[in-house]
Amino acid sequence: MHFCERELGMSQPTTVDWSAYMREVCAYYLLHKTEKMIGGENMVVEVDESVFTKRKNNVGRVLPQVWVFGGICRESNECFLVDFSGDFRGAGLSGAAVKLY
């Protein structure tokens, strides 16, 4: 974000808005692109999971969690992103996503 402020002369609030917009565009693309297998023989696919939730000022009720599972192939840079509502760890959904992608 400092690059946009310094090199493009954008204000700090504008760079924050632009960064949020670009993040949203990337997430939309990854969540809505067609499913296809990535990786292959002698290829490395890195996978990771994250949980997102929101609380205001770290107090109050906890809103529903959204688990995101994704991966990227080191050699081809192909990637995938899958979102799950609730806790998927015990349901075996991460293994299903690995087999699908």
C-alpha positions as CSV (number, residue, x, y, z in Angstrom):
1,M,0.0,0.0,0.0
2,H,2.9,2.3,0.6
3,F,3.9,1.9,-3.0
4,C,0.5,3.2,-4.2
5,E,0.7,6.2,-1.8
6,R,4.3,7.0,-2.7
7,E,4.5,6.2,-6.4
8,L,0.9,6.9,-7.5
9,G,0.2,9.8,-5.2
10,M,-2.9,8.1,-3.7
11,S,-4.2,9.1,-0.3
12,Q,-4.1,6.5,2.5
13,P,-7.9,6.0,2.6
14,T,-7.9,5.5,-1.2
15,T,-5.2,2.9,-1.0
16,V,-7.1,1.0,1.7
17,D,-10.3,1.0,-0.4
18,W,-8.4,0.0,-3.5
19,S,-6.6,-2.9,-1.6
20,A,-9.9,-4.1,-0.3
21,Y,-11.5,-4.0,-3.7
22,M,-8.6,-5.9,-5.3
23,R,-8.7,-8.5,-2.6
24,E,-12.5,-8.9,-3.3
25,V,-11.9,-9.3,-7.0
26,C,-9.2,-12.0,-6.5
27,A,-11.4,-13.9,-4.0
28,Y,-14.4,-13.7,-6.4
29,Y,-12.3,-15.0,-9.3
30,L,-10.9,-17.9,-7.3
31,L,-14.2,-18.9,-5.8
32,H,-16.1,-18.8,-9.1
33,K,-13.6,-20.2,-11.6
34,T,-14.2,-23.7,-13.1
35,E,-13.0,-26.6,-11.0
36,K,-10.1,-28.5,-12.5
37,M,-7.3,-30.6,-11.1
38,I,-4.0,-28.8,-10.4
39,G,-0.6,-30.3,-10.0
40,G,0.4,-33.7,-11.2
41,E,3.3,-36.1,-11.2
42,N,6.6,-34.5,-9.9
43,M,4.7,-31.2,-9.1
44,V,4.4,-29.6,-5.7
45,V,1.0,-28.3,-4.5
46,E,0.9,-26.2,-1.3
47,V,-2.4,-26.3,0.6
48,D,-3.5,-24.4,3.6
49,E,-6.6,-23.6,5.6
50,S,-7.7,-20.5,7.4
51,V,-10.7,-19.5,9.5
52,F,-12.3,-16.0,9.3
53,T,-14.6,-14.5,11.8
54,K,-15.4,-11.0,12.9
55,R,-15.9,-9.4,16.3
56,K,-16.1,-5.7,17.0
57,N,-13.3,-4.6,19.3
58,N,-12.7,-8.2,20.4
59,V,-15.9,-8.2,22.5
60,G,-19.5,-9.3,22.1
61,R,-20.9,-12.1,20.2
62,V,-18.8,-14.1,17.7
63,L,-20.3,-14.2,14.2
64,P,-20.3,-17.4,12.2
65,Q,-16.9,-18.7,11.1
66,V,-16.0,-19.2,7.5
67,W,-13.3,-21.7,6.8
68,V,-11.3,-21.3,3.6
69,F,-9.2,-24.1,2.1
70,G,-6.9,-23.3,-0.8
71,G,-3.9,-24.5,-2.7
72,I,-1.3,-23.4,-5.3
73,C,0.9,-25.4,-7.6
74,R,4.5,-24.2,-7.4
75,E,5.4,-25.1,-11.0
76,S,2.3,-23.8,-12.9
77,N,1.0,-21.2,-10.4
78,E,-2.5,-22.7,-10.9
79,C,-4.6,-22.3,-7.7
80,F,-7.9,-23.0,-6.1
81,L,-10.0,-21.6,-3.2
82,V,-12.9,-23.3,-1.5
83,D,-15.0,-21.8,1.3
84,F,-16.8,-23.9,3.9
85,S,-19.4,-22.6,6.4
86,G,-18.8,-23.8,10.0
87,D,-16.0,-26.0,11.1
88,F,-15.0,-28.5,8.4
89,R,-12.0,-30.1,10.1
90,G,-13.9,-33.0,11.6
91,A,-16.1,-33.6,8.5
92,G,-13.3,-34.7,6.2
93,L,-14.1,-31.9,3.7
94,S,-10.5,-30.8,3.4
95,G,-9.6,-34.3,2.2
96,A,-12.5,-34.2,-0.3
97,A,-11.3,-30.8,-1.6
98,V,-7.7,-32.1,-2.0
99,K,-9.0,-35.0,-4.1
100,L,-11.3,-32.7,-6.1
101,Y,-8.5,-30.3,-7.0
